[in-house]
Amino acid sequence: MGGAKVVVYGLSTEGYGIACQMAIKGADVFIIDESTLSAISLKSEIAKTYPNISSLKEDEPLLAMEPIDVAVSKAKYLFFAPRIRKTGQDIKIEINSKFKDAIAPLKKNCSVVYNLPMGFGGNNENISLLEHVTGFQVGKTISYYYFPLADVQNTSSVIGSFTAKEDKELGDLLTYGKKQKKFVSLSSSEHFHAIDTLSRFSHLCSILEVCKFAQDDITKSDLSSDEFKNIFLDDMIKGLYDLRALGSSFEGANTLMYLINGSIKGIEGYIKRLIDEIRATLKKNDLKASRTKIALSWSIDQHEMRGDKQEMLQNLILRLRDYIGDVESFDTTNFDLFHSDKTTIVVACSKSDFENIEKNKKDSDILLIKANPLCEIIQQK
């Protein structure tokens, strides 16, 4: 494989993850930072030294760069893994705009590997756009593959291919560990991803809906000793982008749409329950809204491709401010919030945030709510 020319469009956590993996395997890798509009050369030693984007940005090592169009025009493989931050109807516009920018300089015989998750038929739309922008014909003068990314250790076992034929070099580049990737048709890969996404959310929403009915302390206590006490809001939102993308590929009612909408409603219902629990905590503890601060502890990776966690955090802040003026989010590496003249209700939105708070808690008078299916309240003193 030595030295296959690879360009990853998007300095996202997922894009950087596969770029590092390919660089360590000996590929000639460039990764495009959309914010600076430059292609950065990613050598094997850099990939080994800086396992994630944060460590790379903190150290700011001197890296070779070249213009985007030059890098893309030399690529044998172009991976599309941008960060998407728009919401609602604007998502598609943002994605298509970035995809056009990424593919415009492509030369003949390049392979495009699309890494954003999509619903049914999404790849057909991408292929039309690719052919329109480049003038090449997919399957003849240019190749197209679909490989939706979660994280490097948890990627799909299949690669969708327009011709359904295997590209051994691409398979080797994307294989992490011993299990070789299998090439399937684009339609099949969309179906596999839909099954993975729906299975995950059906399981999750079953837990959320059943826990809603746990009212007495004994049931709550028994349930909290089970494995799903460690499912936090962070885990619930993971992949919500994929679920919405799948939902957008259907019109009208069918059983699949009931499953998708039911899962989305299940998440929304949980958010409402969490807000109600926070309000009830104020009431139970005779706390005045003006003398109370809410601190949402959610250490979100700002470089992820999907923007649903950031969107949910902003949504939660806005909704809580309807009841309490003083609401903010913080990262658990910063504990200044505990030095407050107000009573603080801390909401731990991920397992790592909860563990960091437990480990670093001060003697402050705080109330801690675990944003898990049971909305457990822990009194700190």
PyMOL commands that set and color helices and strands:
alter all, ss='L'
color gray80, all
select helices_A, chain A and resi 13-24+44-49+53-59+68-73+90-103+122-134+152-154+168-174+186-211+217-224+227-230+233-237+240-247+255-284+289-291+308-320+336-338+351-360
alter helices_A, ss='H'
color red, helices_A
select strands_A, chain A and resi 5-9+28-33+38-42+65-67+77-80+111-114+143-146+158-161+182-185+292-297+327-330+343-348+366-370+377-379
alter strands_A, ss='S'
color yellow, strands_A
deselect
rebuild
show_as cartoon
